[in-house]
Amino acid sequence: MKLATFRTASFDQPLGGVVEGEHVRVFAEGADAVRDVLAGTRGTDANLGRFALAEVTLLAPVPHPGTIFAIGLNYADHIAEMGHEPPQWPTVFVKVTSSVAPPGGPIVKPEVVQRLDYEGELMVVIGAGGQVAGYCVADDVTGRDLQKREPQWVRGKGADTFCPFGPWLTTADEVPEPGKLELRTWVNGELRQHSNTSNLVFGIGALTAFISETCTLRPGDLILTGTPGGVGQGMDPPRYLQSGDTIRIEIDSLGAIEHQVA
């Protein structure tokens, strides 16, 4: 099942829906409808209307998530291009919830950031009991200059709009092998990243177990699992994002997100 949060011209609030082919069926009103499904407090059987996907504006599938956990240095090629040694344990940090953005963006480059970068990633969405409920495509947008000069990554990783994800939440039952998914990132039509989640240093099970050692995972929490090689910072010379650039990230079975830099 594919769960989406979206807007239409005929409703004055966000809607929760199930994507069915080229249409989306509304099962509830409200921005937290999908999060309620994750918590097990709402079903998806209702039919409050039906829209063509081309007629709606997709929002982040979970517009008001719990904690956004993220993992740094989790693909060997990305570790190498950034000049680091492989970590003994997962490198966990947190992006603030105001970084959430729709899959279509835009992402906004703050004036203080001069080295804006993309990171195409597989996102894990947590459901009831701390279990993996599903997956999304995400961009862990990063201000490399802030990330490098400040010991904590809150500003460099957590600026407003620095976490677009979607296009919808694909439930775990439709992704039997999340460790075997192709991931690709394009910038202005140029393929920059191409890898497979089989190359994760720490897999999904290891990441959820590691985080759960100290933090209770709750419905609506998100985990960005890390990015492969091919980021702008790792190029020679580095190639950072500029206003007007278009980033497209695609993961097999999960769809694609595409957004511009504003």
N, C-alpha and C positions, 0 to 999 in steps of 0.2 A: 504494500500500500504506500502511496505517496501522499503525504500530508502537506498542505500549503496554507499560508496565511496571505491574504490578498485584499485589494480594494477594487471596487467597481464604481462607476458613475451613479448607480442606482441605490447604493447603500451609503449611509453617513458614518459608518464605522468599519473597521477591518472585519474580515470573515475568515472562518476556518473551513477548509474544503479538502476533498479527496480528489486527486488528479486521476481522471479516467480517460486515457487516450489524449485527444486534443481538447478536452473539456475538463472543467472542475465543478464538482458537486458540493454545494454548501451544506455543511452539517451543523454549523453553529455560528452565531454572531459573537464578535469580541476578539480582541487581539490575543487573548490567552487561551483560545479554544484548543489549539494544538498542545499547549503545555498541560491543559487539563486532561487531554487524552494520554499524554505521557505519564501523568500521575495516576491514571486509572479511574478518574472521577467523571469521565465523560466518554460516551461512545461516538461512533461515526456513522451510524445508520440513518440518521435523519436526512431528509431531502428538502432543503429550504430554497432550492433554486439551482440552476445550472447555467454556466457561462462558458463560452469558448475561451481557451487560454489566451488567445490573441487579443481578447477584449479586456483582460484584467491586468492590474499592476501587482506583480508579486512583491511581497514584503519578506523580511527575514522570517523563516518558518517559525522561529520562536523569538518574537520581537522583544520579549522581556525575559531573558534567560536568568538562571541562577548565577553560578560562578562560571566564568570562562577561563578554564585552564588551558595552557598552551605548552608545547614541548619544543625546546630548542635543540639543534644539533642531533637530529634523529635519522638522517640518511648519511651513509658514509661519504658519498660524493660531495654533499653540502659541507660536511665537517672539513673535508680536505680543501675545498675552495675558500673556506673562511679561515684556514690556517690554524685549526684547532686539533687537539688530540681527541680520539674517541672517548666519550664519557663513561665512567664506571657505572653511573646511575643516570636515569632520565633527568634532564634539566627542565624543571617545571617553573613556569612563571604564570602570572595572571593578567589578562586584559580586562579593563574595566567595562562595565556593561554599556556605557555610553559610546563604546567603539562599534556597537552593532550597527550594521547598515544593510539595506536591501541588496539582493543579488545583482540588481541592475545599477547599484550605486546611486549617485556618484560617490567617490571617495574624495575628501577635501584635503588638500595639501596646506598645512599651516605655514604661515610666513616664516616661522623659526626653523622649519625643516627644509634643508637644501638637498638632501640625499634620500629621496623617497624611493622605496623598493617594494616589490611584490614578493609573495611567497604562496604559491599554490599548495593547498593542503587538503587532506581528508579530515573531515570533522566528525567526531563521535558525539551523539546526543544520548544523554542518560535518561532512563525511565524509572519506573517504580522499582524499589528495592536496590537501587544503585546499579541496575543492569543496563547493558547497552540496548537502547530502544531503536536506534537507527543512525543514519549517516547523511551528511551533506557535503557539498563542495564549498571550500572557503578560501579566502585570501587573508593571510596574516600580514597585513600591510605594516611596513616598518620605516621609521625615520632613522636611517643608519647613523647619521651624525649624532643624534640624541642618544641612540643606543650605545654608541662607542664612548661618548664623553661622560655619561651618567651611570654610576654603578647599578642603579635600579632601572629597569626597562619600562617603567610605568608610562612615561611620556612618549618614549620612542615607539612603543608597541600599542599603547592604549589610547591614542588620540581619538577624537570624535571621528567616526566613519571608518576606522582602521580595521574593522572586522565584518566585511560583507560576506554573507553566506546564503546558501540555498541550492538550486532554485526552489526546492522543496525538501522535505525530510523523507527519505526512503527508509521504510521500516526494515529492521534487521532480518526478518524472515525472507525478504527479497534479495538479500545480499549474503548468500551462504558462505562466500569466501572473501571477506573484506581484506584479507592479506594478499590478494592476487588481483588488484585493480590497477589499470593503467591510468596514469595522471599526466596531463599535458597543460602547459601554460603558454599562451601567445601574448605578445605585446605588439600592437599595431599590425597583426597578422603574421608576425615572425615567431616561429616556435622557439621558445627559450628553455622550457623545462619539459622533459619526457622521461618518466620513470614508472616504477611499479611499487605498490605498497608492500610487495614482498621484500623490498630493500630497506624497510624500516629496521633500524637498529633494535629498538624496543617495540614489540608488537602491541596490538590493542589490549590484549589480556594483561600483558606486563604493565602497561601504562595505568590501566584502571586499578590494578592491584596496588601499584606503587602509590598512587594518589590516595587510595582508600586507607593506607596505613595511618594517615594523619587527618584526612578530610573526608567527611561523610558525603558521598555522591548522592545528589537528590534529583528528582525529576526536573528536567529543564536545564541541568548543568550541561556544559559543552566542553569538549576536549579537542583542541587542535593538535594533530599528531606529529607535526613537523613537516618541513619542506625538503624536496630533493635539490640537487645541484642545478645551476642555471639561473640563479638570482642575479640581479644587476650588479650588486656589490662584488660578485665573484668574477666578473668579466675583466678583460685586460684590453683597454682601460675600462673601469666601471661604467655602467650605463644605467643611469637613474631615470625614474619616471618624471615626465614633464606634464604640465597642464595640457589637457586635450588627448593624452595617450589613452588607448583602450586596452584593457587587460581582459583576456578570456581564459578561463580555467575549466577544464573538462575532466571528469572522472567516469570511466566506464560504469554503466548501470545506474549512475547517480544524476546524470545530466551535466549542465554547464551553467556557469555564471559569467556575466560580461558587464564590465563597468568602466566608466571613464574617470580620469583625474580632473578635478575641478580646482 
